[in-house]
Amino acid sequence: MKKVSVIIPFLGSHESLTLCLECLDQQTYPSDCIEVVAVNNGASEIPSMLKQRFPRVVWLSEPRPGSYSARNCGVRHCTGEIIAFTDADCQPSKEWISNGVLALGSGKATILGGQIEMLAPTGRPLNAYEIFEGQRFGLSRQRHLVEKKGFAATANVLTHRAVFDRVGLFDAELTSSGDREWSERAVELGEVIGHCESAIVFHPRRSTFGHIYRKSRRIIGGRVILMRKKRSNIRFWWRFSRSLLQSSILNPQVHGYALQGPQIKGIFSRIHFFFLVELLSVLTTFERLRLVLGGKPYRG
């Protein structure tokens, strides 16, 4: 059996990390062929109780801020022939590694994006924030990302160690979209990206405005940096202007989505969803302008 290194960047979220590590302890893949590498990307110390509870975990620290810096640290130190990525707030299914390794060895793909299922809250319907996340952030549409966009979200990716030897590490400057940039670089070098529906991780939904806004800021920061890297000045300003208009309150489609967002039931929920979309539109417009005027990308 091939040795699999699972790399998990984390920033303080010890409770969710504990759930993730418990799920990895329950994998059907042979435990002696699994190496779990948890990379602390925050200033706080890793609690000793966490280390004692999971003694087989390789605990690392990466002082440079950013999840891609932490993933790079994990790649540099891991020893597996296959590298799997997930996030600290994800809960891998018991067959995640087994199904992913099987698919990786039996198809043409050298990089696999596994299925990401969004967890539903218990005892209540989805709120406006949870509905918005499922529709706008793309994690629940991993197949679409792989087949239509040409990349896989690193909440659930498996690949060969040799792919990193050929392609290189993630771009550590990016606060978001690093998975997209790395995948595009890999495809240019001849790697093949595929989707594996049976390699499943579960992801909780963001349920508050603060969580949604912070995620939006990280995504915007990554995209603006990526546009600067890939485009000349003229093309950058053209693409930036388009992205600014698409998400701003000047775009009638934003208001249409705010008024008619699917899955919204009840007048109060619809009002809540409307103000969420409109407020995010204003705030993210200012975030784009802040970045283009020289502000540093948000990494929180």
C-alpha positions as CSV (number, residue, x, y, z in Angstrom):
1,M,0.0,0.0,0.0
2,K,1.2,3.5,-0.8
3,K,1.9,5.8,2.1
4,V,-0.5,8.8,2.1
5,S,0.4,12.1,3.8
6,V,-2.6,14.2,4.8
7,I,-1.8,17.9,5.2
8,I,-4.0,20.1,7.3
9,P,-3.3,23.9,7.8
10,F,-5.0,25.4,10.8
11,L,-5.3,28.7,12.5
12,G,-6.4,28.4,16.1
13,S,-9.6,26.3,15.3
14,H,-8.7,23.5,17.8
15,E,-12.3,22.3,18.2
16,S,-12.9,21.7,14.5
17,L,-9.4,20.4,14.1
18,T,-10.1,17.8,16.7
19,L,-13.2,16.6,14.8
20,C,-11.1,16.4,11.6
21,L,-8.3,14.3,13.3
22,E,-10.9,12.0,14.8
23,C,-12.3,11.3,11.3
24,L,-8.8,10.6,10.1
25,D,-8.4,8.1,12.9
26,Q,-11.4,6.2,11.6
27,Q,-10.2,5.8,8.0
28,T,-10.6,2.4,6.3
29,Y,-7.2,2.8,4.7
30,P,-4.4,1.1,6.7
31,S,-3.5,3.4,9.6
32,D,0.2,2.5,9.3
33,C,0.1,3.9,5.7
34,I,-1.3,7.3,6.8
35,E,0.8,10.2,7.9
36,V,-1.2,13.2,9.2
37,V,0.7,16.5,9.1
38,A,-1.0,19.4,10.9
39,V,0.6,22.8,10.2
40,N,-0.1,25.6,12.7
41,N,-0.3,28.9,10.9
42,G,-1.1,31.0,13.9
43,A,0.8,32.7,16.8
44,S,-0.7,30.6,19.6
45,E,0.9,27.4,20.8
46,I,-0.6,24.0,20.0
47,P,-2.3,22.8,23.2
48,S,-0.4,19.9,24.8
49,M,-3.7,18.0,25.3
50,L,-4.2,18.0,21.6
51,K,-0.7,16.6,21.0
52,Q,-1.3,14.0,23.7
53,R,-4.6,12.9,22.2
54,F,-3.2,12.5,18.7
55,P,0.4,11.3,19.3
56,R,0.9,10.0,15.7
57,V,0.2,13.4,14.2
58,V,3.3,15.3,12.9
59,W,2.9,18.8,14.3
60,L,4.5,21.7,12.4
61,S,4.5,25.5,12.6
62,E,4.7,27.9,9.7
63,P,5.2,31.5,10.8
64,R,4.5,33.1,7.4
65,P,0.8,33.9,7.3
66,G,-1.4,32.2,4.8
67,S,-2.9,28.7,4.3
68,Y,-0.8,28.1,1.2
69,S,2.4,28.8,3.1
70,A,1.2,26.3,5.6
71,R,0.5,23.7,2.9
72,N,3.9,24.3,1.4
73,C,5.4,23.6,4.8
74,G,3.5,20.4,5.0
75,V,4.6,19.3,1.5
76,R,8.3,20.0,2.3
77,H,8.2,17.9,5.5
78,C,5.8,15.0,4.6
79,T,7.1,11.6,3.5
80,G,4.1,10.0,1.6
81,E,4.0,9.0,-2.0
82,I,0.5,10.4,-2.2
83,I,-0.4,13.8,-0.7
84,A,-3.9,14.6,0.4
85,F,-5.2,18.0,1.4
86,T,-8.1,18.9,3.6
87,D,-9.0,21.8,5.9
88,A,-9.2,21.9,9.7
89,D,-12.9,22.5,9.6
90,C,-13.6,19.5,7.3
91,Q,-14.7,16.0,8.4
92,P,-13.4,13.3,6.0
93,S,-15.6,10.3,5.4
94,K,-14.3,6.9,6.5
95,E,-13.6,5.9,2.9
96,W,-12.0,9.2,1.9
97,I,-8.4,8.1,1.6
98,S,-9.3,4.5,0.3
99,N,-11.5,5.8,-2.4
100,G,-9.2,8.6,-3.4
101,V,-6.1,6.4,-3.6
102,L,-8.1,3.8,-5.7
103,A,-9.3,6.5,-8.1
104,L,-5.9,8.1,-8.4
105,G,-4.3,4.8,-9.3
106,S,-7.0,3.6,-11.7
107,G,-7.6,6.6,-14.0
108,K,-5.7,9.1,-16.1
109,A,-5.9,11.9,-13.6
110,T,-2.8,12.8,-11.7
111,I,-4.6,15.3,-9.5
112,L,-8.0,14.5,-8.0
113,G,-10.6,16.9,-6.5
114,G,-12.8,14.9,-4.2
115,Q,-16.5,15.6,-3.4
116,I,-17.2,18.3,-0.8
117,E,-20.6,17.9,0.9
118,M,-21.9,20.8,2.9
119,L,-23.3,19.8,6.3
120,A,-26.8,21.0,7.2
121,P,-27.7,22.3,10.6
122,T,-29.8,20.1,12.9
123,G,-33.2,21.1,14.0
124,R,-33.7,24.2,11.8
125,P,-33.7,25.2,8.1
126,L,-30.7,26.9,6.5
127,N,-30.3,30.6,7.3
128,A,-29.5,33.3,4.7
129,Y,-25.7,33.0,5.3
130,E,-25.6,29.2,4.8
131,I,-27.7,29.4,1.6
132,F,-25.4,32.2,0.3
133,E,-22.3,30.2,1.0
134,G,-23.5,27.1,-0.8
135,Q,-24.4,29.1,-3.9
136,R,-21.5,31.6,-4.1
137,F,-18.3,30.0,-2.8
138,G,-18.1,26.9,-4.9
139,L,-17.0,24.3,-2.4
140,S,-20.2,22.3,-2.9
141,R,-19.6,22.4,-6.7
142,Q,-16.3,20.6,-6.8
143,R,-17.2,18.7,-10.0
144,H,-18.1,22.0,-11.7
145,L,-14.8,23.5,-10.5
146,V,-12.8,20.6,-11.9
147,E,-14.7,20.1,-15.2
148,K,-15.5,23.7,-16.1
149,K,-12.9,25.8,-14.3
150,G,-10.0,23.5,-14.4
151,F,-9.0,23.4,-10.7
152,A,-10.0,21.7,-7.5
153,A,-10.5,23.3,-4.1
154,T,-7.8,22.2,-1.6
155,A,-10.4,21.3,1.0
156,N,-10.3,18.0,-0.8
157,V,-7.4,17.2,-3.2
158,L,-5.3,14.1,-3.6
159,T,-2.2,13.9,-5.9
160,H,1.1,12.2,-6.3
161,R,4.2,13.5,-4.5
162,A,5.9,13.4,-7.9
163,V,3.4,16.1,-9.2
164,F,4.8,18.6,-6.7
165,D,8.3,17.6,-7.8
166,R,7.3,18.5,-11.4
167,V,5.0,21.5,-10.8
168,G,6.4,23.1,-7.6
169,L,4.7,24.4,-4.5
170,F,1.7,26.7,-4.1
171,D,2.2,30.5,-4.6
172,A,2.5,31.6,-0.9
173,E,1.7,35.2,-1.8
174,L,-2.0,34.3,-2.5
175,T,-4.5,34.5,0.3
176,S,-7.0,32.7,-1.9
177,S,-7.1,31.1,-5.4
178,G,-3.8,29.4,-4.8
179,D,-5.4,26.1,-5.6
180,R,-6.5,27.6,-8.9
181,E,-3.1,29.1,-9.8
182,W,-1.3,25.8,-8.9
183,S,-3.8,23.7,-10.9
184,E,-3.4,25.9,-14.0
185,R,0.3,25.6,-13.7
186,A,0.0,21.9,-13.4
187,V,-2.2,21.5,-16.4
188,E,0.2,23.6,-18.5
189,L,2.9,21.1,-17.6
190,G,0.7,18.1,-18.7
191,E,-0.9,17.1,-15.5
192,V,-4.6,15.9,-15.6
193,I,-7.2,17.0,-13.1
194,G,-10.2,14.7,-12.4
195,H,-13.1,14.5,-10.0
196,C,-13.7,11.6,-7.6
197,E,-17.3,11.6,-6.3
198,S,-16.7,8.8,-3.8
199,A,-13.8,10.5,-2.0
200,I,-15.9,12.7,0.3
201,V,-15.2,15.3,3.0
202,F,-17.9,17.1,4.8
203,H,-17.7,20.8,5.4
204,P,-19.8,22.9,7.9
205,R,-21.7,25.9,6.5
206,R,-20.7,29.4,7.6
207,S,-23.7,30.6,9.5
208,T,-22.9,34.3,10.4
209,F,-22.2,37.5,8.5
210,G,-18.7,37.7,10.0
211,H,-17.7,34.3,8.6
212,I,-19.1,35.1,5.2
213,Y,-17.5,38.6,5.0
214,R,-14.1,37.3,6.1
215,K,-14.2,34.5,3.5
216,S,-15.3,37.1,0.8
217,R,-12.3,39.3,1.7
218,R,-9.8,36.5,1.4
219,I,-11.2,35.4,-2.0
220,I,-11.1,39.0,-3.3
221,G,-7.5,39.5,-2.1
222,G,-6.4,36.3,-3.8
223,R,-8.1,37.1,-7.1
224,V,-6.7,40.7,-7.2
225,I,-3.1,39.4,-6.6
226,L,-3.6,36.7,-9.2
227,M,-4.9,39.2,-11.8
228,R,-1.8,41.4,-11.2
229,K,0.5,38.4,-11.7
230,K,-1.1,37.1,-14.8
231,R,-2.0,40.3,-16.7
232,S,-0.2,43.3,-18.1
233,N,-1.3,46.7,-16.7
234,I,-3.9,47.3,-19.4
235,R,-5.4,43.8,-19.2
236,F,-5.3,44.0,-15.4
237,W,-7.3,47.2,-15.3
238,W,-9.8,45.8,-17.8
239,R,-10.3,42.6,-15.8
240,F,-10.4,44.5,-12.5
241,S,-13.0,46.9,-13.8
242,R,-15.2,44.0,-15.0
243,S,-14.9,42.2,-11.7
244,L,-15.7,45.5,-9.9
245,L,-18.8,46.1,-11.9
246,Q,-20.0,42.5,-11.6
247,S,-20.2,42.6,-7.8
248,S,-21.1,46.3,-7.3
249,I,-24.4,47.8,-6.6
250,L,-24.3,49.3,-10.1
251,N,-25.0,45.9,-11.5
252,P,-28.7,45.2,-11.8
253,Q,-28.0,41.4,-11.7
254,V,-26.8,41.8,-8.1
255,H,-30.2,43.3,-7.1
256,G,-32.0,40.6,-9.0
257,Y,-30.1,37.9,-7.2
258,A,-30.7,39.6,-3.9
259,L,-34.5,39.7,-4.6
260,Q,-34.9,36.3,-6.1
261,G,-32.2,34.1,-4.5
262,P,-33.3,30.5,-4.7
263,Q,-34.0,28.3,-1.7
264,I,-35.2,31.3,0.3
265,K,-38.6,30.6,2.0
266,G,-40.6,33.2,3.9
267,I,-40.8,37.0,3.7
268,F,-38.4,37.6,6.7
269,S,-35.8,35.2,5.3
270,R,-36.0,36.9,1.9
271,I,-35.6,40.3,3.5
272,H,-32.6,39.0,5.5
273,F,-31.1,37.5,2.3
274,F,-31.6,40.8,0.4
275,F,-29.8,42.9,2.9
276,L,-27.0,40.4,3.1
277,V,-26.3,40.4,-0.6
278,E,-26.7,44.2,-0.9
279,L,-24.4,44.9,2.1
280,L,-21.8,42.4,0.9
281,S,-21.9,44.1,-2.5
282,V,-21.0,47.4,-1.0
283,L,-18.3,46.1,1.3
284,T,-16.6,44.0,-1.3
285,T,-16.6,46.9,-3.7
286,F,-14.7,49.0,-1.2
287,E,-12.4,46.0,-0.5
288,R,-11.5,45.8,-4.2
289,L,-10.8,49.5,-4.3
290,R,-8.7,49.3,-1.1
291,L,-6.6,46.6,-2.6
292,V,-6.1,48.3,-6.0
293,L,-5.0,51.5,-4.1
294,G,-2.2,49.6,-2.4
295,G,-3.8,48.0,0.6
296,K,-2.6,44.6,1.8
297,P,-4.7,41.6,1.2
298,Y,-6.7,40.3,4.2
299,R,-5.4,37.0,5.6
300,G,-7.7,36.5,8.6
